[in-house]
Amino acid sequence: QVRLVESGGGLVQPGGSLRLSCAASGIIFSIFDMRWYRQAPGKQRELVAVITYGGSINYADSVNGRFTISRDNAKNTVYLQMDSLKAEDTAVYFCNAMYYNTDYWGQGTQVTVSS
């Protein structure tokens, strides 16, 4: 059974930081491209960051320079370090694992940026 379990969300003040984790099980983690998406209320889900199985990284323009994606294949875990958080970063953050036509999703973790 494949599971992606996100953790690390919460309430943080503007300018603060959070680190999200996504622990995967039931897949050969090292061959999957890993992505973080987010969905704010009333908005479509958007891609935030990607780290490929080979370690290539891309970010959405809105988070470039503030967020850092990384992976630890030994722990089957992908991370999203979020710094200089803004109110507009408030959303449910989802982890996605993709290998060719196969992809899996986590249940999401809420991030709220508010004073």
C-alpha positions in Angstrom: 0.0 0.0 0.0 1.4 3.4 -1.0 1.3 6.2 1.5 2.5 9.7 1.4 2.2 11.4 4.8 2.8 15.2 5.1 3.6 16.8 8.4 5.0 20.1 9.7 2.2 22.5 8.9 0.7 25.0 11.3 0.2 28.6 12.2 3.1 31.0 11.7 3.5 34.8 11.7 4.4 36.6 8.5 8.2 36.5 8.0 8.4 33.2 9.9 9.5 29.7 8.8 8.1 26.2 8.6 9.5 22.9 7.4 7.2 20.5 5.8 8.0 16.8 5.5 6.5 14.1 3.3 7.3 10.5 4.3 6.6 7.9 1.6 6.1 4.2 1.9 5.1 1.5 -0.5 7.1 2.9 -3.4 10.7 2.8 -4.6 11.2 6.4 -3.5 14.4 7.1 -5.3 13.0 6.7 -8.8 10.1 9.1 -8.2 10.0 12.8 -9.0 8.6 14.5 -5.9 6.5 17.7 -6.0 4.9 20.0 -3.5 1.6 21.6 -4.5 -0.6 23.9 -2.6 -4.3 24.9 -2.7 -5.7 28.1 -1.2 -9.4 28.5 -0.5 -11.3 29.2 -3.7 -8.2 28.7 -5.8 -6.8 26.0 -8.0 -4.1 23.7 -6.9 -0.7 25.1 -7.9 2.7 23.5 -8.3 5.2 25.0 -5.7 8.4 23.0 -6.2 9.8 19.9 -7.9 12.8 17.8 -7.2 13.4 15.0 -9.7 14.8 11.6 -9.0 18.1 12.9 -10.3 18.1 16.0 -8.0 17.0 18.7 -10.5 15.0 21.4 -8.8 12.5 24.0 -10.0 10.3 26.5 -8.1 7.2 28.5 -8.8 8.1 32.2 -9.3 6.0 33.1 -6.2 8.3 31.1 -3.9 11.6 31.2 -5.6 14.3 32.4 -3.2 12.1 31.7 -0.1 11.4 28.0 -0.3 13.8 25.1 -0.6 12.9 21.6 -1.6 15.1 18.7 -0.7 15.0 14.9 -0.5 16.5 12.2 1.6 16.3 8.9 -0.3 17.6 7.0 2.7 14.6 8.2 4.7 12.1 8.1 1.8 11.3 11.7 2.7 11.0 15.0 0.8 11.1 18.3 2.6 10.0 21.9 1.9 11.7 24.5 3.9 9.6 27.7 3.8 11.2 30.9 4.9 10.0 34.6 4.8 6.4 33.3 4.8 3.7 35.7 3.6 0.0 35.7 4.1 -0.5 34.6 0.5 1.4 31.4 1.3 -1.6 30.2 3.3 -2.9 27.0 1.8 -3.1 23.3 2.2 0.2 21.8 1.0 0.2 18.5 -0.7 3.0 16.1 -1.5 3.0 14.3 -4.9 5.1 11.4 -6.1 5.3 10.8 -9.9 6.9 8.1 -12.0 5.9 8.2 -15.7 2.1 7.8 -15.7 1.8 6.8 -12.1 1.4 9.4 -9.3 0.4 9.4 -5.7 -0.9 12.1 -3.4 -0.7 12.8 0.3 -3.6 14.0 2.3 -2.3 17.5 2.8 -1.1 19.7 5.6 -2.5 23.1 6.5 -0.2 26.1 6.5 -1.6 29.4 7.9 0.4 32.6 7.8 -1.2 35.2 10.0 -0.4 37.7 12.7 
